[in-house]
Amino acid sequence: MKRTFLALAMTLAAAPAFAETVATGDEITAAISGNTVQGSMVEAGAYTEFYDADGTIKGADYTGTWTVENDQMCFAYGEAPDCWSVMIEGDMVSWIKDGAVDGTGTLVAGNPNDF
């Protein structure tokens, strides 16, 4: 019981600091729109995607769409959108799902891969 309480107390103490670093919708749009992110997702592995200002996602051999809704970035690749909270620190991006980092990436200006 004592360990459970201590773990819960530590989790609750850390939560406000984590929540403060999550980007707003305007911050997400400003950082992502017209730029590329290269990184890796826990489930899907490595990715490089260009996020066009018109809401199109362009990858090496695929496309999709992106939107920002309720301070989350949402991705759709021919199916219903799936959304993540985003932490942005300099050129580093972390995708947050269910309170945990689900992937990371590096922001690269423009569309250097010419997708």
N, CA, C and O atoms as a DFTB+ gen file, in Angstrom:
460 C
 N C O
     1  1       0.821      -1.195       0.000
     2  2       0.000       0.000       0.000
     3  2       0.862       1.256       0.000
     4  3       0.587       2.220      -0.715
     5  1       1.919       1.221       0.825
     6  2       2.794       2.373       0.918
     7  2       3.478       2.649      -0.429
     8  3       3.596       3.805      -0.836
     9  1       3.930       1.584      -1.127
    10  2       4.558       1.743      -2.438
    11  2       3.569       2.300      -3.456
    12  3       3.918       3.175      -4.248
    13  1       2.345       1.800      -3.437
    14  2       1.326       2.272      -4.367
    15  2       1.068       3.754      -4.164
    16  3       0.980       4.514      -5.129
    17  1       0.947       4.164      -2.910
    18  2       0.714       5.575      -2.613
    19  2       1.887       6.432      -3.076
    20  3       1.685       7.496      -3.662
    21  1       3.114       5.978      -2.817
    22  2       4.300       6.720      -3.225
    23  2       4.366       6.842      -4.748
    24  3       4.671       7.916      -5.268
    25  1       4.087       5.760      -5.462
    26  2       4.104       5.796      -6.929
    27  2       3.041       6.751      -7.457
    28  3       3.297       7.513      -8.389
    29  1       1.850       6.712      -6.865
    30  2       0.777       7.608      -7.277
    31  2       1.156       9.062      -7.003
    32  3       0.918       9.932      -7.841
    33  1       1.735       9.328      -5.856
    34  2       2.124      10.691      -5.498
    35  2       3.190      11.215      -6.459
    36  3       3.143      12.375      -6.868
    37  1       4.144      10.365      -6.816
    38  2       5.195      10.786      -7.758
    39  2       4.606      11.045      -9.140
    40  3       5.003      11.998      -9.810
    41  1       3.676      10.218      -9.569
    42  2       3.035      10.403     -10.866
    43  2       2.258      11.707     -10.905
    44  3       2.354      12.459     -11.875
    45  1       1.495      11.978      -9.866
    46  2       0.713      13.209      -9.820
    47  2       1.609      14.433      -9.738
    48  3       1.284      15.470     -10.316
    49  1       2.717      14.336      -9.042
    50  2       3.635      15.460      -8.948
    51  2       4.273      15.762     -10.299
    52  3       4.517      16.926     -10.618
    53  1       4.543      14.748     -11.084
    54  2       5.174      14.936     -12.397
    55  2       4.179      15.413     -13.448
    56  3       4.585      16.075     -14.403
    57  1       2.913      15.107     -13.311
    58  2       1.910      15.401     -14.335
    59  2       1.815      16.879     -14.700
    60  3       1.771      17.187     -15.891
    61  1       1.781      17.818     -13.738
    62  2       1.672      19.215     -14.144
    63  2       2.854      19.688     -14.993
    64  3       2.653      20.435     -15.951
    65  1       4.071      19.273     -14.668
    66  2       5.236      19.686     -15.448
    67  2       5.140      19.155     -16.874
    68  3       5.451      19.875     -17.823
    69  1       4.715      17.915     -17.036
    70  2       4.563      17.310     -18.355
    71  2       3.499      18.055     -19.144
    72  3       3.697      18.366     -20.319
    73  1       2.378      18.341     -18.507
    74  2       1.268      19.012     -19.183
    75  2       1.665      20.406     -19.650
    76  3       1.175      20.872     -20.679
    77  1       2.540      21.078     -18.915
    78  2       2.941      22.432     -19.279
    79  2       3.779      22.477     -20.556
    80  3       3.843      23.519     -21.208
    81  1       4.417      21.374     -20.923
    82  2       5.295      21.379     -22.085
    83  2       4.582      20.940     -23.362
    84  3       5.176      20.988     -24.439
    85  1       3.337      20.519     -23.268
    86  2       2.585      20.096     -24.448
    87  2       2.204      21.340     -25.251
    88  3       1.715      22.324     -24.695
    89  1       2.432      21.282     -26.562
    90  2       2.181      22.421     -27.442
    91  2       0.692      22.683     -27.624
    92  3      -0.127      21.764     -27.569
    93  1       0.358      23.942     -27.841
    94  2      -1.013      24.315     -28.190
    95  2      -1.222      24.060     -29.677
    96  3      -0.267      23.811     -30.413
    97  1      -2.456      24.124     -30.106
    98  2      -2.761      23.953     -31.521
    99  2      -2.039      24.957     -32.399
   100  3      -1.525      24.597     -33.458
   101  1      -1.993      26.219     -31.969
   102  2      -1.294      27.248     -32.744
   103  2       0.201      26.967     -32.821
   104  3       0.818      27.175     -33.866
   105  1       0.787      26.497     -31.722
   106  2       2.216      26.162     -31.710
   107  2       2.513      24.975     -32.630
   108  3       3.522      24.964     -33.336
   109  1       1.626      23.980     -32.613
   110  2       1.797      22.818     -33.490
   111  2       1.769      23.270     -34.945
   112  3       2.660      22.928     -35.723
   113  1       0.753      24.033     -35.309
   114  2       0.616      24.493     -36.688
   115  2       1.828      25.317     -37.117
   116  3       2.351      25.122     -38.215
   117  1       2.276      26.230     -36.266
   118  2       3.417      27.084     -36.607
   119  2       4.689      26.268     -36.837
   120  3       5.473      26.583     -37.732
   121  1       4.894      25.236     -36.043
   122  2       6.117      24.439     -36.153
   123  2       6.067      23.431     -37.292
   124  3       7.075      23.213     -37.965
   125  1       4.918      22.816     -37.517
   126  2       4.815      21.681     -38.434
   127  2       4.485      22.098     -39.863
   128  3       5.046      21.546     -40.809
   129  1       3.595      23.051     -40.033
   130  2       3.106      23.424     -41.361
   131  2       4.236      23.865     -42.288
   132  3       4.996      24.779     -41.967
   133  1       4.336      23.205     -43.439
   134  2       5.345      23.538     -44.425
   135  2       6.715      22.944     -44.133
   136  3       7.699      23.297     -44.783
   137  1       6.779      22.047     -43.163
   138  2       8.050      21.442     -42.763
   139  2       7.984      19.921     -42.768
   140  3       6.918      19.327     -42.933
   141  1       9.136      19.313     -42.584
   142  2       9.290      17.864     -42.569
   143  2       9.646      17.422     -41.158
   144  3      10.337      18.136     -40.433
   145  1       9.170      16.239     -40.769
   146  2       9.605      15.614     -39.524
   147  2      10.179      14.249     -39.882
   148  3       9.552      13.465     -40.594
   149  1      11.379      13.975     -39.379
   150  2      12.043      12.680     -39.541
   151  2      12.162      12.080     -38.159
   152  3      12.640      12.739     -37.236
   153  1      11.728      10.822     -37.999
   154  2      11.821      10.226     -36.683
   155  2      11.431       8.772     -36.674
   156  3      11.583       8.053     -37.662
   157  1      10.916       8.352     -35.517
   158  2      10.528       6.965     -35.342
   159  2       9.348       6.881     -34.374
   160  3       9.307       7.575     -33.358
   161  1       8.390       6.016     -34.711
   162  2       7.247       5.751     -33.845
   163  2       7.450       4.388     -33.183
   164  3       8.050       3.489     -33.772
   165  1       6.955       4.244     -31.975
   166  2       7.117       2.997     -31.236
   167  2       6.583       1.815     -32.038
   168  3       7.277       0.808     -32.182
   169  1       5.382       1.918     -32.555
   170  2       4.748       0.804     -33.273
   171  2       5.180       0.696     -34.732
   172  3       5.425      -0.408     -35.219
   173  1       5.275       1.813     -35.431
   174  2       5.459       1.782     -36.886
   175  2       6.912       1.904     -37.342
   176  3       7.210       1.595     -38.496
   177  1       7.813       2.340     -36.486
   178  2       9.212       2.492     -36.864
   179  2       9.516       3.839     -37.492
   180  3       8.826       4.827     -37.240
   181  1      10.565       3.866     -38.319
   182  2      11.078       5.109     -38.895
   183  2      10.093       5.735     -39.878
   184  3       9.346       5.039     -40.566
   185  1      10.112       7.057     -39.926
   186  2       9.279       7.800     -40.877
   187  2       9.973       9.103     -41.248
   188  3      10.785       9.629     -40.487
   189  1       9.642       9.612     -42.422
   190  2       9.991      10.967     -42.857
   191  2       8.772      11.476     -43.593
   192  3       8.361      10.896     -44.598
   193  1       8.184      12.567     -43.094
   194  2       6.962      13.101     -43.696
   195  2       7.044      14.617     -43.825
   196  3       7.530      15.309     -42.931
   197  1       6.559      15.114     -44.957
   198  2       6.408      16.544     -45.189
   199  2       4.954      16.903     -44.934
   200  3       4.053      16.247     -45.456
   201  1       4.714      17.946     -44.128
   202  2       3.372      18.387     -43.763
   203  2       3.071      19.691     -44.497
   204  3       3.386      20.777     -44.012
   205  1       2.462      19.568     -45.666
   206  2       2.154      20.727     -46.500
   207  2       1.148      21.630     -45.781
   208  3       0.299      21.152     -45.028
   209  1       1.251      22.922     -46.018
   210  2       0.345      23.889     -45.403
   211  2      -1.111      23.644     -45.779
   212  3      -2.014      24.080     -45.065
   213  1      -1.352      22.945     -46.900
   214  2      -2.729      22.651     -47.312
   215  2      -3.334      21.451     -46.590
   216  3      -4.470      21.072     -46.875
   217  1      -2.586      20.843     -45.653
   218  2      -3.094      19.716     -44.882
   219  2      -2.732      18.360     -45.459
   220  3      -3.199      17.335     -44.963
   221  1      -1.908      18.336     -46.499
   222  2      -1.481      17.069     -47.098
   223  2      -0.196      16.584     -46.430
   224  3       0.721      17.366     -46.177
   225  1      -0.145      15.287     -46.150
   226  2       1.075      14.630     -45.685
   227  2       1.681      13.945     -46.900
   228  3       0.981      13.260     -47.645
   229  1       2.975      14.128     -47.098
   230  2       3.665      13.476     -48.205
   231  2       4.845      12.687     -47.658
   232  3       5.726      13.235     -46.996
   233  1       4.844      11.374     -47.950
   234  2       5.950      10.499     -47.581
   235  2       6.614       9.974     -48.834
   236  3       6.273      10.397     -49.938
   237  1       7.553       9.062     -48.682
   238  2       8.311       8.535     -49.821
   239  2       7.413       7.889     -50.868
   240  3       7.651       8.050     -52.065
   241  1       6.387       7.162     -50.438
   242  2       5.514       6.476     -51.401
   243  2       4.058       6.446     -50.943
   244  3       3.320       5.507     -51.242
   245  1       3.659       7.479     -50.219
   246  2       2.283       7.550     -49.727
   247  2       1.913       8.997     -49.431
   248  3       2.773       9.875     -49.359
   249  1       0.619       9.223     -49.262
   250  2       0.114      10.526     -48.839
   251  2      -0.944      10.319     -47.765
   252  3      -1.426       9.206     -47.556
   253  1      -1.286      11.370     -47.111
   254  2      -2.339      11.370     -46.103
   255  2      -2.755      12.804     -45.868
   256  3      -2.447      13.689     -46.667
   257  1      -3.451      13.032     -44.777
   258  2      -3.836      14.387     -44.406
   259  2      -3.542      14.622     -42.933
   260  3      -3.497      13.686     -42.135
   261  1      -3.342      15.889     -42.590
   262  2      -3.137      16.262     -41.198
   263  2      -3.999      17.466     -40.856
   264  3      -4.258      18.332     -41.692
   265  1      -4.436      17.495     -39.599
   266  2      -5.192      18.614     -39.053
   267  2      -4.754      18.806     -37.604
   268  3      -4.115      17.934     -37.014
   269  1      -5.100      19.934     -37.055
   270  2      -4.891      20.181     -35.632
   271  2      -6.261      20.387     -35.016
   272  3      -7.015      21.270     -35.424
   273  1      -6.571      19.562     -34.030
   274  2      -7.876      19.608     -33.361
   275  2      -7.667      19.505     -31.855
   276  3      -6.975      18.606     -31.378
   277  1      -8.263      20.425     -31.112
   278  2      -8.193      20.392     -29.645
   279  2      -6.762      20.254     -29.141
   280  3      -6.491      19.433     -28.266
   281  1      -5.849      21.047     -29.683
   282  2      -4.442      21.039     -29.282
   283  2      -3.770      19.682     -29.502
   284  3      -2.858      19.312     -28.763
   285  1      -4.219      18.949     -30.511
   286  2      -3.587      17.694     -30.908
   287  2      -3.407      17.681     -32.418
   288  3      -4.186      18.289     -33.153
   289  1      -2.371      16.982     -32.874
   290  2      -2.173      16.810     -34.309
   291  2      -2.777      15.478     -34.706
   292  3      -2.492      14.443     -34.103
   293  1      -3.625      15.522     -35.742
   294  2      -4.352      14.345     -36.193
   295  2      -3.868      13.948     -37.590
   296  3      -3.675      14.798     -38.460
   297  1      -3.678      12.659     -37.783
   298  2      -3.172      12.094     -39.021
   299  2      -4.200      11.137     -39.598
   300  3      -4.797      10.352     -38.860
   301  1      -4.415      11.190     -40.907
   302  2      -5.318      10.248     -41.582
   303  2      -4.623       9.725     -42.837
   304  3      -4.162      10.494     -43.681
   305  1      -4.560       8.424     -42.933
   306  2      -3.946       7.761     -44.089
   307  2      -4.981       6.826     -44.710
   308  3      -4.812       5.606     -44.716
   309  1      -6.068       7.426     -45.237
   310  2      -7.120       6.630     -45.850
   311  2      -8.082       6.003     -44.863
   312  3      -8.879       5.143     -45.237
   313  1      -8.021       6.411     -43.631
   314  2      -8.933       5.916     -42.591
   315  2      -9.235       7.060     -41.633
   316  3      -8.787       8.185     -41.850
   317  1      -9.976       6.786     -40.596
   318  2     -10.324       7.829     -39.625
   319  2      -9.053       8.410     -39.005
   320  3      -8.089       7.680     -38.772
   321  1      -9.045       9.710     -38.737
   322  2      -7.855      10.337     -38.150
   323  2      -7.532       9.776     -36.763
   324  3      -8.423       9.383     -36.010
   325  1      -6.244       9.749     -36.451
   326  2      -5.755       9.365     -35.132
   327  2      -4.937      10.551     -34.632
   328  3      -4.136      11.106     -35.384
   329  1      -5.125      10.946     -33.373
   330  2      -4.558      12.198     -32.881
   331  2      -3.571      11.983     -31.731
   332  3      -3.725      11.073     -30.916
   333  1      -2.551      12.852     -31.690
   334  2      -1.529      12.840     -30.657
   335  2      -1.345      14.245     -30.111
   336  3      -1.475      15.222     -30.848
   337  1      -1.045      14.350     -28.826
   338  2      -0.536      15.601     -28.272
   339  2       0.907      15.710     -28.734
   340  3       1.532      14.710     -29.087
   341  1       1.435      16.937     -28.729
   342  2       2.769      17.158     -29.274
   343  2       3.592      17.996     -28.293
   344  3       3.122      19.013     -27.782
   345  1       4.808      17.558     -28.042
   346  2       5.782      18.373     -27.315
   347  2       6.812      18.825     -28.335
   348  3       7.318      18.015     -29.113
   349  1       7.125      20.120     -28.335
   350  2       8.107      20.674     -29.260
   351  2       9.142      21.415     -28.436
   352  3       8.819      22.357     -27.712
   353  1      10.389      20.984     -28.552
   354  2      11.500      21.640     -27.866
   355  2      12.591      21.867     -28.893
   356  3      13.301      20.936     -29.274
   357  1      12.723      23.120     -29.343
   358  2      13.671      23.419     -30.411
   359  2      13.235      22.713     -31.679
   360  3      12.119      22.919     -32.155
   361  1      14.112      21.880     -32.232
   362  2      13.747      21.140     -33.433
   363  2      13.315      19.701     -33.123
   364  3      13.141      18.895     -34.037
   365  1      13.144      19.382     -31.849
   366  2      12.718      18.042     -31.442
   367  2      11.209      17.992     -31.204
   368  3      10.629      18.878     -30.577
   369  1      10.590      16.927     -31.724
   370  2       9.152      16.717     -31.590
   371  2       8.930      15.384     -30.894
   372  3       9.580      14.391     -31.223
   373  1       8.018      15.360     -29.936
   374  2       7.599      14.111     -29.299
   375  2       6.101      13.985     -29.472
   376  3       5.355      14.928     -29.207
   377  1       5.660      12.816     -29.918
   378  2       4.243      12.522     -30.110
   379  2       3.757      11.800     -28.858
   380  3       4.309      10.765     -28.485
   381  1       2.722      12.342     -28.202
   382  2       2.239      11.826     -26.921
   383  2       0.871      11.179     -27.109
   384  3      -0.067      11.810     -27.595
   385  1       0.773       9.905     -26.717
   386  2      -0.489       9.169     -26.820
   387  2      -0.749       8.500     -25.474
   388  3       0.116       7.804     -24.943
   389  1      -1.943       8.716     -24.926
   390  2      -2.317       8.121     -23.646
   391  2      -1.291       8.409     -22.552
   392  3      -0.995       7.542     -21.729
   393  1      -0.747       9.637     -22.544
   394  2       0.154      10.064     -21.490
   395  2       1.590       9.584     -21.617
   396  3       2.392       9.815     -20.713
   397  1       1.938       8.918     -22.720
   398  2       3.299       8.404     -22.891
   399  2       3.851       8.832     -24.258
   400  3       3.093       9.038     -25.205
   401  1       5.161       8.961     -24.345
   402  2       5.798       9.274     -25.618
   403  2       5.656       8.064     -26.534
   404  3       6.111       6.967     -26.212
   405  1       5.018       8.282     -27.678
   406  2       4.748       7.209     -28.639
   407  2       5.667       7.289     -29.853
   408  3       5.692       6.380     -30.682
   409  1       6.419       8.380     -29.950
   410  2       7.352       8.558     -31.051
   411  2       8.066       9.875     -30.904
   412  3       7.637      10.747     -30.149
   413  1       9.158      10.018     -31.629
   414  2       9.928      11.250     -31.606
   415  2      10.375      11.585     -33.023
   416  3      10.330      10.741     -33.918
   417  1      10.802      12.815     -33.210
   418  2      11.295      13.222     -34.515
   419  2      12.048      14.534     -34.430
   420  3      12.082      15.205     -33.399
   421  1      12.655      14.872     -35.568
   422  2      13.393      16.113     -35.691
   423  2      12.730      16.936     -36.806
   424  3      12.497      16.439     -37.908
   425  1      12.437      18.187     -36.496
   426  2      11.890      19.108     -37.493
   427  2      12.987      19.520     -38.469
   428  3      14.095      19.879     -38.072
   429  1      12.649      19.460     -39.760
   430  2      13.558      19.885     -40.812
   431  2      12.815      20.912     -41.646
   432  3      11.692      20.658     -42.081
   433  1      13.418      22.060     -41.873
   434  2      12.748      23.132     -42.602
   435  2      12.397      22.705     -44.031
   436  3      13.206      22.104     -44.738
   437  1      11.179      23.031     -44.426
   438  2      10.733      22.803     -45.793
   439  2      10.555      21.338     -46.158
   440  3      10.243      20.501     -45.312
   441  1      10.764      21.046     -47.453
   442  2      10.562      19.709     -48.003
   443  2      11.853      19.246     -48.691
   444  3      11.902      19.145     -49.916
   445  1      12.911      18.963     -47.887
   446  2      14.213      18.649     -48.470
   447  2      14.235      17.370     -49.309
   448  3      15.127      17.194     -50.138
   449  1      13.271      16.484     -49.105
   450  2      13.203      15.231     -49.862
   451  2      12.396      15.385     -51.143
   452  3      12.282      14.446     -51.931
   453  1      11.834      16.579     -51.349
   454  2      11.034      16.879     -52.538
   455  2       9.893      15.881     -52.743
   456  3       9.663      15.393     -53.849
   457  1       9.187      15.592     -51.647
   458  2       8.024      14.691     -51.720
   459  2       6.904      15.372     -52.471
   460  3       5.834      14.788     -52.646
